[in-house]
Amino acid sequence: MILLNEEEIKELLTMDECIPAVEQAFNLLGQEQAYNLPRGRIRTEPFEEKYSYWMNCIPGAVPGMGVAALRIDSAVQELVRNANRTRGAHRDYRYCGLVLLFDSRSGLLLSILPDFTLSGIRVGATTAVGTKYLAREDASRVALFGSGKQARTNLEGVCKVRRVTRVSVFSPSPIHREEFANEMSERLGIEVRPATSPDEAVRGAEIVVCATNAMLPVFDGRNLEPGSHVASIVGGDKHDLRLRGRLRQEVDDTTLERSDLVVLNSREQAKLDEQADVAALLKKGKRNWEEFSELGELVAGKARGRPGADAITLHLNNTGMGIQFAAAASVAYQKAK
């Protein structure tokens, strides 16, 4: 059994290797040759007025890759409130996240890995897979919302599957978006420039990536260009309404209604968590459950892709999945052996 640490994960797991591994896992899932249980979460009532305990469990198995995995997180979150959102912020000294990697043939534990770096890469890889199958082949201009870990890995993932020439990034903090633009311009070798408003960021973009911790929509869907592809990483759950006063929704109703094709990681998770973006379309009669494709079905060729050059597509990267963790952890484990 191999025990890995964060620094080793950073050396072992690259986006170039993670994207095809995650794509393979979704392909096998779409062919019903991989297995995934919905994410399970426990969130307690607040204590000491502003803290809540949080546990996250995500299992999955990919026999075609010879592995299974369980991702488990235990954390105390501080409920941070400001003018337009209530969010849970991890306190570094009150967080423990692990991935247990198993051999699906012997049942033995292969490795225990920390999940912080690995999880960011697998989310970015999943957004990359969605972009590969849904964005126009010639898409090169990206609007990015967010300036944290997820924004970095999601942008890197998109740049691996499309020839991106320009990125416009918006974050509520001018300092954060300027620092992010400088860092990622140098790292990716492309033009990344800070935008002063969401409207400026979206203007002219062919791919829009939302990688934030916001509770409210981050841009106005009326500003989307025809032919755009939108990716959102929000995977909120019904506990948000109890603890934060509303359900999370990173893209607005207009974006949802303008989208000609909506693809989810998991329909089952959206149902269980009563996720706001999907519920908004269902309540208005704009979609029924059968009209939401899953990423695995798309990759396996069982669901239609982009309807046309001017169509707007939306990938709701709406949950972490055990198959993602199995695929990503397997890459790191095989290199560490």
Contacts in CASP RR format, 6 or more apart in sequence:
PFRMAT RR
TARGET T0000
AUTHOR 0000-0000-0000
METHOD contacts of the structure
MODEL  1
MILLNEEEIKELLTMDECIPAVEQAFNLLGQEQAYNLPRGRIRTEPFEEK
YSYWMNCIPGAVPGMGVAALRIDSAVQELVRNANRTRGAHRDYRYCGLVL
LFDSRSGLLLSILPDFTLSGIRVGATTAVGTKYLAREDASRVALFGSGKQ
ARTNLEGVCKVRRVTRVSVFSPSPIHREEFANEMSERLGIEVRPATSPDE
AVRGAEIVVCATNAMLPVFDGRNLEPGSHVASIVGGDKHDLRLRGRLRQE
VDDTTLERSDLVVLNSREQAKLDEQADVAALLKKGKRNWEEFSELGELVA
GKARGRPGADAITLHLNNTGMGIQFAAAASVAYQKAK
1 108 0 8 1.000
1 109 0 8 1.000
1 110 0 8 1.000
1 111 0 8 1.000
1 112 0 8 1.000
2 110 0 8 1.000
2 111 0 8 1.000
2 112 0 8 1.000
2 333 0 8 1.000
2 336 0 8 1.000
2 337 0 8 1.000
3 111 0 8 1.000
3 112 0 8 1.000
4 12 0 8 1.000
4 111 0 8 1.000
4 112 0 8 1.000
4 113 0 8 1.000
4 114 0 8 1.000
4 332 0 8 1.000
4 333 0 8 1.000
4 336 0 8 1.000
5 114 0 8 1.000
6 114 0 8 1.000
6 116 0 8 1.000
6 117 0 8 1.000
8 332 0 8 1.000
8 336 0 8 1.000
9 113 0 8 1.000
9 114 0 8 1.000
9 117 0 8 1.000
9 118 0 8 1.000
9 332 0 8 1.000
10 117 0 8 1.000
12 331 0 8 1.000
12 332 0 8 1.000
12 335 0 8 1.000
12 336 0 8 1.000
13 117 0 8 1.000
13 118 0 8 1.000
13 121 0 8 1.000
13 328 0 8 1.000
13 331 0 8 1.000
13 332 0 8 1.000
13 335 0 8 1.000
14 121 0 8 1.000
15 121 0 8 1.000
15 124 0 8 1.000
15 125 0 8 1.000
15 128 0 8 1.000
15 153 0 8 1.000
15 156 0 8 1.000
15 157 0 8 1.000
15 160 0 8 1.000
16 160 0 8 1.000
17 331 0 8 1.000
18 121 0 8 1.000
18 122 0 8 1.000
18 124 0 8 1.000
18 125 0 8 1.000
18 327 0 8 1.000
18 328 0 8 1.000
18 331 0 8 1.000
19 125 0 8 1.000
19 128 0 8 1.000
19 129 0 8 1.000
19 157 0 8 1.000
19 160 0 8 1.000
19 161 0 8 1.000
21 65 0 8 1.000
21 125 0 8 1.000
21 327 0 8 1.000
21 328 0 8 1.000
21 330 0 8 1.000
21 331 0 8 1.000
22 122 0 8 1.000
22 125 0 8 1.000
22 126 0 8 1.000
22 129 0 8 1.000
22 324 0 8 1.000
22 327 0 8 1.000
22 328 0 8 1.000
23 125 0 8 1.000
23 129 0 8 1.000
23 132 0 8 1.000
23 299 0 8 1.000
24 62 0 8 1.000
24 65 0 8 1.000
24 327 0 8 1.000
25 34 0 8 1.000
25 62 0 8 1.000
25 65 0 8 1.000
25 323 0 8 1.000
25 324 0 8 1.000
25 326 0 8 1.000
25 327 0 8 1.000
26 126 0 8 1.000
26 129 0 8 1.000
26 295 0 8 1.000
26 296 0 8 1.000
26 299 0 8 1.000
26 300 0 8 1.000
26 323 0 8 1.000
27 296 0 8 1.000
27 299 0 8 1.000
27 300 0 8 1.000
28 34 0 8 1.000
28 62 0 8 1.000
28 64 0 8 1.000
28 65 0 8 1.000
28 323 0 8 1.000
29 35 0 8 1.000
29 36 0 8 1.000
29 62 0 8 1.000
29 296 0 8 1.000
29 300 0 8 1.000
29 323 0 8 1.000
30 294 0 8 1.000
30 296 0 8 1.000
30 297 0 8 1.000
30 299 0 8 1.000
30 300 0 8 1.000
30 302 0 8 1.000
31 300 0 8 1.000
33 63 0 8 1.000
33 64 0 8 1.000
34 60 0 8 1.000
34 61 0 8 1.000
34 62 0 8 1.000
34 63 0 8 1.000
34 64 0 8 1.000
34 323 0 8 1.000
35 60 0 8 1.000
35 61 0 8 1.000
35 62 0 8 1.000
35 63 0 8 1.000
35 323 0 8 1.000
36 59 0 8 1.000
36 60 0 8 1.000
36 61 0 8 1.000
36 266 0 8 1.000
36 321 0 8 1.000
36 322 0 8 1.000
36 323 0 8 1.000
37 58 0 8 1.000
37 59 0 8 1.000
37 60 0 8 1.000
37 322 0 8 1.000
38 266 0 8 1.000
38 268 0 8 1.000
38 269 0 8 1.000
38 272 0 8 1.000
38 319 0 8 1.000
39 56 0 8 1.000
39 57 0 8 1.000
39 58 0 8 1.000
39 269 0 8 1.000
39 273 0 8 1.000
39 319 0 8 1.000
39 320 0 8 1.000
39 321 0 8 1.000
40 56 0 8 1.000
40 57 0 8 1.000
40 58 0 8 1.000
41 54 0 8 1.000
41 55 0 8 1.000
41 56 0 8 1.000
41 57 0 8 1.000
41 237 0 8 1.000
41 239 0 8 1.000
42 53 0 8 1.000
42 54 0 8 1.000
42 55 0 8 1.000
43 52 0 8 1.000
43 53 0 8 1.000
43 54 0 8 1.000
43 239 0 8 1.000
43 242 0 8 1.000
43 243 0 8 1.000
44 52 0 8 1.000
44 53 0 8 1.000
44 54 0 8 1.000
45 52 0 8 1.000
46 52 0 8 1.000
46 79 0 8 1.000
46 243 0 8 1.000
47 53 0 8 1.000
50 78 0 8 1.000
50 79 0 8 1.000
51 76 0 8 1.000
51 77 0 8 1.000
51 78 0 8 1.000
51 79 0 8 1.000
52 76 0 8 1.000
52 77 0 8 1.000
52 79 0 8 1.000
52 88 0 8 1.000
52 243 0 8 1.000
53 74 0 8 1.000
53 75 0 8 1.000
53 76 0 8 1.000
53 77 0 8 1.000
54 73 0 8 1.000
54 74 0 8 1.000
54 75 0 8 1.000
54 76 0 8 1.000
54 77 0 8 1.000
55 72 0 8 1.000
55 73 0 8 1.000
55 74 0 8 1.000
55 75 0 8 1.000
56 71 0 8 1.000
56 72 0 8 1.000
56 73 0 8 1.000
56 75 0 8 1.000
57 70 0 8 1.000
57 71 0 8 1.000
57 72 0 8 1.000
58 70 0 8 1.000
58 71 0 8 1.000
58 72 0 8 1.000
58 320 0 8 1.000
58 321 0 8 1.000
58 322 0 8 1.000
58 325 0 8 1.000
59 68 0 8 1.000
59 69 0 8 1.000
59 70 0 8 1.000
59 71 0 8 1.000
59 322 0 8 1.000
60 68 0 8 1.000
60 69 0 8 1.000
60 70 0 8 1.000
60 321 0 8 1.000
60 322 0 8 1.000
60 323 0 8 1.000
60 325 0 8 1.000
60 326 0 8 1.000
61 67 0 8 1.000
61 68 0 8 1.000
61 69 0 8 1.000
61 104 0 8 1.000
61 323 0 8 1.000
61 326 0 8 1.000
62 68 0 8 1.000
62 104 0 8 1.000
62 323 0 8 1.000
62 326 0 8 1.000
62 327 0 8 1.000
62 330 0 8 1.000
63 104 0 8 1.000
63 105 0 8 1.000
64 104 0 8 1.000
65 326 0 8 1.000
65 327 0 8 1.000
65 330 0 8 1.000
66 103 0 8 1.000
66 104 0 8 1.000
66 105 0 8 1.000
66 330 0 8 1.000
67 101 0 8 1.000
67 102 0 8 1.000
67 103 0 8 1.000
67 104 0 8 1.000
67 110 0 8 1.000
67 326 0 8 1.000
67 327 0 8 1.000
67 329 0 8 1.000
67 330 0 8 1.000
67 333 0 8 1.000
68 101 0 8 1.000
68 102 0 8 1.000
68 103 0 8 1.000
68 104 0 8 1.000
68 107 0 8 1.000
68 326 0 8 1.000
69 99 0 8 1.000
69 100 0 8 1.000
69 101 0 8 1.000
69 102 0 8 1.000
69 322 0 8 1.000
69 323 0 8 1.000
69 325 0 8 1.000
69 326 0 8 1.000
69 329 0 8 1.000
70 99 0 8 1.000
70 100 0 8 1.000
70 102 0 8 1.000
70 322 0 8 1.000
70 325 0 8 1.000
71 97 0 8 1.000
71 98 0 8 1.000
71 99 0 8 1.000
71 100 0 8 1.000
71 115 0 8 1.000
71 119 0 8 1.000
71 320 0 8 1.000
71 322 0 8 1.000
71 325 0 8 1.000
72 97 0 8 1.000
72 98 0 8 1.000
72 100 0 8 1.000
73 95 0 8 1.000
73 96 0 8 1.000
73 97 0 8 1.000
73 98 0 8 1.000
73 115 0 8 1.000
74 95 0 8 1.000
74 96 0 8 1.000
74 97 0 8 1.000
75 90 0 8 1.000
75 91 0 8 1.000
75 94 0 8 1.000
75 95 0 8 1.000
75 96 0 8 1.000
75 97 0 8 1.000
76 91 0 8 1.000
76 94 0 8 1.000
76 95 0 8 1.000
77 88 0 8 1.000
77 89 0 8 1.000
77 90 0 8 1.000
77 91 0 8 1.000
78 88 0 8 1.000
78 89 0 8 1.000
78 91 0 8 1.000
79 86 0 8 1.000
79 87 0 8 1.000
79 88 0 8 1.000
79 243 0 8 1.000
79 244 0 8 1.000
80 86 0 8 1.000
80 87 0 8 1.000
80 88 0 8 1.000
80 89 0 8 1.000
84 214 0 8 1.000
84 215 0 8 1.000
84 216 0 8 1.000
85 213 0 8 1.000
85 214 0 8 1.000
85 215 0 8 1.000
85 216 0 8 1.000
85 244 0 8 1.000
86 215 0 8 1.000
86 243 0 8 1.000
86 244 0 8 1.000
86 245 0 8 1.000
86 246 0 8 1.000
87 213 0 8 1.000
87 214 0 8 1.000
87 215 0 8 1.000
87 244 0 8 1.000
88 213 0 8 1.000
88 244 0 8 1.000
89 213 0 8 1.000
97 114 0 8 1.000
97 115 0 8 1.000
97 116 0 8 1.000
98 112 0 8 1.000
98 113 0 8 1.000
98 114 0 8 1.000
98 115 0 8 1.000
99 112 0 8 1.000
99 113 0 8 1.000
99 114 0 8 1.000
99 115 0 8 1.000
99 118 0 8 1.000
99 325 0 8 1.000
99 329 0 8 1.000
100 109 0 8 1.000
100 111 0 8 1.000
100 112 0 8 1.000
101 109 0 8 1.000
101 110 0 8 1.000
101 111 0 8 1.000
101 112 0 8 1.000
101 113 0 8 1.000
101 326 0 8 1.000
101 329 0 8 1.000
101 330 0 8 1.000
101 333 0 8 1.000
102 108 0 8 1.000
102 109 0 8 1.000
102 110 0 8 1.000
103 110 0 8 1.000
110 333 0 8 1.000
111 329 0 8 1.000
111 332 0 8 1.000
111 333 0 8 1.000
111 336 0 8 1.000
113 329 0 8 1.000
113 332 0 8 1.000
113 333 0 8 1.000
115 325 0 8 1.000
118 325 0 8 1.000
118 328 0 8 1.000
118 329 0 8 1.000
118 332 0 8 1.000
119 325 0 8 1.000
120 149 0 8 1.000
120 150 0 8 1.000
120 153 0 8 1.000
121 153 0 8 1.000
121 328 0 8 1.000
122 320 0 8 1.000
122 324 0 8 1.000
122 325 0 8 1.000
122 327 0 8 1.000
122 328 0 8 1.000
123 150 0 8 1.000
123 153 0 8 1.000
123 154 0 8 1.000
123 211 0 8 1.000
123 233 0 8 1.000
123 317 0 8 1.000
123 320 0 8 1.000
124 150 0 8 1.000
124 153 0 8 1.000
124 154 0 8 1.000
124 156 0 8 1.000
124 157 0 8 1.000
125 153 0 8 1.000
125 157 0 8 1.000
125 324 0 8 1.000
125 328 0 8 1.000
126 265 0 8 1.000
126 295 0 8 1.000
126 317 0 8 1.000
126 324 0 8 1.000
127 154 0 8 1.000
127 157 0 8 1.000
127 158 0 8 1.000
127 209 0 8 1.000
127 211 0 8 1.000
127 231 0 8 1.000
127 233 0 8 1.000
127 315 0 8 1.000
127 317 0 8 1.000
128 157 0 8 1.000
128 158 0 8 1.000
128 160 0 8 1.000
128 161 0 8 1.000
129 161 0 8 1.000
129 295 0 8 1.000
129 299 0 8 1.000
130 231 0 8 1.000
130 263 0 8 1.000
130 295 0 8 1.000
130 298 0 8 1.000
130 315 0 8 1.000
130 317 0 8 1.000
131 157 0 8 1.000
131 158 0 8 1.000
131 161 0 8 1.000
131 162 0 8 1.000
131 207 0 8 1.000
131 229 0 8 1.000
131 231 0 8 1.000
131 315 0 8 1.000
132 161 0 8 1.000
132 162 0 8 1.000
133 295 0 8 1.000
133 298 0 8 1.000
133 299 0 8 1.000
133 305 0 8 1.000
133 306 0 8 1.000
134 229 0 8 1.000
134 261 0 8 1.000
134 263 0 8 1.000
134 298 0 8 1.000
134 305 0 8 1.000
134 306 0 8 1.000
134 313 0 8 1.000
134 315 0 8 1.000
135 161 0 8 1.000
135 162 0 8 1.000
135 206 0 8 1.000
135 207 0 8 1.000
135 229 0 8 1.000
135 306 0 8 1.000
135 313 0 8 1.000
136 206 0 8 1.000
136 227 0 8 1.000
136 229 0 8 1.000
136 306 0 8 1.000
136 309 0 8 1.000
137 162 0 8 1.000
138 206 0 8 1.000
139 162 0 8 1.000
139 206 0 8 1.000
139 207 0 8 1.000
139 229 0 8 1.000
140 162 0 8 1.000
140 163 0 8 1.000
140 164 0 8 1.000
140 165 0 8 1.000
140 166 0 8 1.000
140 206 0 8 1.000
141 164 0 8 1.000
141 165 0 8 1.000
141 166 0 8 1.000
141 167 0 8 1.000
141 168 0 8 1.000
141 204 0 8 1.000
141 205 0 8 1.000
141 206 0 8 1.000
141 207 0 8 1.000
142 155 0 8 1.000
142 158 0 8 1.000
142 164 0 8 1.000
142 166 0 8 1.000
142 167 0 8 1.000
142 168 0 8 1.000
142 205 0 8 1.000
142 206 0 8 1.000
142 207 0 8 1.000
142 208 0 8 1.000
142 209 0 8 1.000
143 167 0 8 1.000
143 168 0 8 1.000
143 169 0 8 1.000
143 170 0 8 1.000
143 195 0 8 1.000
143 201 0 8 1.000
143 202 0 8 1.000
143 204 0 8 1.000
143 205 0 8 1.000
143 207 0 8 1.000
143 208 0 8 1.000
143 209 0 8 1.000
143 219 0 8 1.000
144 151 0 8 1.000
144 154 0 8 1.000
144 155 0 8 1.000
144 167 0 8 1.000
144 168 0 8 1.000
144 169 0 8 1.000
144 170 0 8 1.000
144 201 0 8 1.000
144 208 0 8 1.000
144 209 0 8 1.000
144 211 0 8 1.000
145 151 0 8 1.000
145 169 0 8 1.000
145 170 0 8 1.000
145 171 0 8 1.000
145 198 0 8 1.000
145 201 0 8 1.000
145 208 0 8 1.000
145 209 0 8 1.000
145 210 0 8 1.000
145 211 0 8 1.000
145 212 0 8 1.000
145 214 0 8 1.000
145 218 0 8 1.000
145 219 0 8 1.000
145 250 0 8 1.000
146 169 0 8 1.000
146 170 0 8 1.000
146 171 0 8 1.000
146 177 0 8 1.000
146 180 0 8 1.000
146 210 0 8 1.000
146 211 0 8 1.000
146 212 0 8 1.000
146 218 0 8 1.000
147 169 0 8 1.000
147 171 0 8 1.000
147 173 0 8 1.000
147 176 0 8 1.000
147 177 0 8 1.000
147 179 0 8 1.000
147 180 0 8 1.000
148 171 0 8 1.000
148 176 0 8 1.000
148 180 0 8 1.000
148 211 0 8 1.000
150 211 0 8 1.000
150 212 0 8 1.000
150 233 0 8 1.000
151 169 0 8 1.000
151 171 0 8 1.000
151 180 0 8 1.000
151 209 0 8 1.000
151 211 0 8 1.000
151 212 0 8 1.000
152 180 0 8 1.000
152 184 0 8 1.000
154 209 0 8 1.000
154 211 0 8 1.000
154 231 0 8 1.000
154 233 0 8 1.000
155 167 0 8 1.000
155 184 0 8 1.000
155 188 0 8 1.000
155 192 0 8 1.000
155 209 0 8 1.000
155 211 0 8 1.000
156 187 0 8 1.000
156 188 0 8 1.000
158 164 0 8 1.000
158 207 0 8 1.000
158 209 0 8 1.000
158 231 0 8 1.000
159 188 0 8 1.000
159 190 0 8 1.000
162 207 0 8 1.000
164 188 0 8 1.000
164 190 0 8 1.000
164 207 0 8 1.000
165 190 0 8 1.000
165 191 0 8 1.000
166 190 0 8 1.000
166 191 0 8 1.000
166 192 0 8 1.000
166 193 0 8 1.000
167 181 0 8 1.000
167 184 0 8 1.000
167 190 0 8 1.000
167 191 0 8 1.000
167 192 0 8 1.000
167 193 0 8 1.000
168 192 0 8 1.000
168 193 0 8 1.000
168 194 0 8 1.000
168 195 0 8 1.000
168 200 0 8 1.000
168 201 0 8 1.000
168 203 0 8 1.000
168 205 0 8 1.000
169 177 0 8 1.000
169 180 0 8 1.000
169 181 0 8 1.000
169 184 0 8 1.000
169 192 0 8 1.000
169 193 0 8 1.000
169 194 0 8 1.000
169 195 0 8 1.000
169 201 0 8 1.000
170 177 0 8 1.000
170 194 0 8 1.000
170 195 0 8 1.000
170 196 0 8 1.000
170 197 0 8 1.000
170 198 0 8 1.000
170 200 0 8 1.000
170 201 0 8 1.000
170 218 0 8 1.000
170 219 0 8 1.000
171 177 0 8 1.000
171 180 0 8 1.000
171 194 0 8 1.000
171 212 0 8 1.000
174 194 0 8 1.000
174 196 0 8 1.000
177 194 0 8 1.000
177 195 0 8 1.000
178 194 0 8 1.000
180 192 0 8 1.000
180 194 0 8 1.000
181 192 0 8 1.000
181 193 0 8 1.000
181 194 0 8 1.000
182 192 0 8 1.000
184 192 0 8 1.000
185 191 0 8 1.000
185 192 0 8 1.000
185 193 0 8 1.000
195 201 0 8 1.000
198 218 0 8 1.000
198 219 0 8 1.000
198 220 0 8 1.000
198 223 0 8 1.000
199 219 0 8 1.000
199 220 0 8 1.000
199 223 0 8 1.000
201 219 0 8 1.000
202 208 0 8 1.000
202 219 0 8 1.000
202 220 0 8 1.000
202 221 0 8 1.000
202 223 0 8 1.000
202 224 0 8 1.000
202 225 0 8 1.000
203 223 0 8 1.000
204 225 0 8 1.000
205 225 0 8 1.000
205 228 0 8 1.000
206 225 0 8 1.000
206 227 0 8 1.000
206 228 0 8 1.000
206 229 0 8 1.000
207 228 0 8 1.000
207 229 0 8 1.000
207 230 0 8 1.000
207 231 0 8 1.000
208 219 0 8 1.000
208 224 0 8 1.000
208 228 0 8 1.000
208 229 0 8 1.000
208 230 0 8 1.000
208 231 0 8 1.000
209 230 0 8 1.000
209 231 0 8 1.000
210 218 0 8 1.000
210 219 0 8 1.000
210 230 0 8 1.000
210 231 0 8 1.000
210 232 0 8 1.000
210 233 0 8 1.000
210 234 0 8 1.000
210 250 0 8 1.000
210 251 0 8 1.000
211 233 0 8 1.000
212 218 0 8 1.000
212 234 0 8 1.000
212 250 0 8 1.000
214 248 0 8 1.000
214 250 0 8 1.000
215 240 0 8 1.000
215 244 0 8 1.000
215 246 0 8 1.000
215 248 0 8 1.000
215 249 0 8 1.000
216 249 0 8 1.000
217 249 0 8 1.000
217 250 0 8 1.000
217 251 0 8 1.000
217 252 0 8 1.000
217 255 0 8 1.000
218 250 0 8 1.000
218 251 0 8 1.000
219 251 0 8 1.000
219 252 0 8 1.000
219 255 0 8 1.000
220 252 0 8 1.000
220 254 0 8 1.000
221 251 0 8 1.000
221 252 0 8 1.000
221 254 0 8 1.000
221 255 0 8 1.000
221 258 0 8 1.000
222 254 0 8 1.000
224 230 0 8 1.000
224 255 0 8 1.000
224 258 0 8 1.000
224 312 0 8 1.000
226 310 0 8 1.000
226 311 0 8 1.000
226 312 0 8 1.000
227 308 0 8 1.000
227 309 0 8 1.000
227 310 0 8 1.000
227 311 0 8 1.000
227 312 0 8 1.000
227 313 0 8 1.000
228 312 0 8 1.000
228 313 0 8 1.000
229 312 0 8 1.000
229 313 0 8 1.000
229 314 0 8 1.000
229 315 0 8 1.000
230 251 0 8 1.000
230 255 0 8 1.000
230 259 0 8 1.000
230 312 0 8 1.000
230 313 0 8 1.000
230 314 0 8 1.000
230 315 0 8 1.000
231 314 0 8 1.000
231 315 0 8 1.000
231 317 0 8 1.000
232 250 0 8 1.000
232 251 0 8 1.000
232 277 0 8 1.000
232 314 0 8 1.000
232 315 0 8 1.000
232 316 0 8 1.000
232 317 0 8 1.000
232 318 0 8 1.000
233 250 0 8 1.000
233 317 0 8 1.000
234 248 0 8 1.000
234 249 0 8 1.000
234 250 0 8 1.000
234 277 0 8 1.000
234 316 0 8 1.000
234 318 0 8 1.000
235 248 0 8 1.000
235 269 0 8 1.000
235 273 0 8 1.000
235 275 0 8 1.000
235 316 0 8 1.000
235 317 0 8 1.000
235 318 0 8 1.000
235 319 0 8 1.000
235 320 0 8 1.000
236 247 0 8 1.000
236 248 0 8 1.000
236 273 0 8 1.000
236 275 0 8 1.000
236 276 0 8 1.000
236 318 0 8 1.000
237 273 0 8 1.000
237 274 0 8 1.000
237 275 0 8 1.000
238 247 0 8 1.000
238 273 0 8 1.000
238 274 0 8 1.000
240 246 0 8 1.000
240 247 0 8 1.000
240 248 0 8 1.000
241 247 0 8 1.000
246 276 0 8 1.000
247 274 0 8 1.000
247 275 0 8 1.000
247 276 0 8 1.000
247 279 0 8 1.000
248 276 0 8 1.000
249 276 0 8 1.000
249 277 0 8 1.000
249 280 0 8 1.000
250 277 0 8 1.000
251 277 0 8 1.000
251 314 0 8 1.000
253 280 0 8 1.000
253 284 0 8 1.000
255 312 0 8 1.000
255 314 0 8 1.000
256 262 0 8 1.000
256 277 0 8 1.000
256 280 0 8 1.000
256 281 0 8 1.000
256 286 0 8 1.000
256 314 0 8 1.000
257 281 0 8 1.000
257 284 0 8 1.000
257 286 0 8 1.000
258 312 0 8 1.000
259 312 0 8 1.000
259 313 0 8 1.000
259 314 0 8 1.000
260 307 0 8 1.000
260 308 0 8 1.000
260 311 0 8 1.000
260 312 0 8 1.000
260 313 0 8 1.000
261 293 0 8 1.000
261 304 0 8 1.000
261 305 0 8 1.000
261 306 0 8 1.000
261 307 0 8 1.000
261 311 0 8 1.000
261 312 0 8 1.000
261 313 0 8 1.000
261 314 0 8 1.000
262 281 0 8 1.000
262 287 0 8 1.000
262 291 0 8 1.000
262 292 0 8 1.000
262 293 0 8 1.000
262 313 0 8 1.000
262 314 0 8 1.000
262 316 0 8 1.000
263 292 0 8 1.000
263 293 0 8 1.000
263 294 0 8 1.000
263 295 0 8 1.000
263 298 0 8 1.000
263 303 0 8 1.000
263 313 0 8 1.000
263 314 0 8 1.000
263 315 0 8 1.000
263 316 0 8 1.000
264 270 0 8 1.000
264 278 0 8 1.000
264 292 0 8 1.000
264 293 0 8 1.000
264 294 0 8 1.000
264 295 0 8 1.000
264 316 0 8 1.000
264 318 0 8 1.000
265 294 0 8 1.000
265 295 0 8 1.000
265 316 0 8 1.000
265 317 0 8 1.000
265 318 0 8 1.000
265 319 0 8 1.000
265 320 0 8 1.000
265 321 0 8 1.000
266 294 0 8 1.000
266 318 0 8 1.000
266 319 0 8 1.000
266 321 0 8 1.000
267 289 0 8 1.000
267 292 0 8 1.000
267 294 0 8 1.000
269 275 0 8 1.000
269 318 0 8 1.000
269 319 0 8 1.000
270 278 0 8 1.000
270 292 0 8 1.000
270 316 0 8 1.000
270 318 0 8 1.000
270 319 0 8 1.000
271 289 0 8 1.000
273 319 0 8 1.000
275 316 0 8 1.000
275 318 0 8 1.000
277 316 0 8 1.000
277 318 0 8 1.000
278 287 0 8 1.000
278 292 0 8 1.000
278 316 0 8 1.000
278 318 0 8 1.000
281 287 0 8 1.000
282 288 0 8 1.000
282 289 0 8 1.000
293 303 0 8 1.000
293 304 0 8 1.000
293 305 0 8 1.000
294 303 0 8 1.000
295 315 0 8 1.000
296 302 0 8 1.000
296 303 0 8 1.000
297 303 0 8 1.000
298 305 0 8 1.000
305 313 0 8 1.000
306 313 0 8 1.000
END
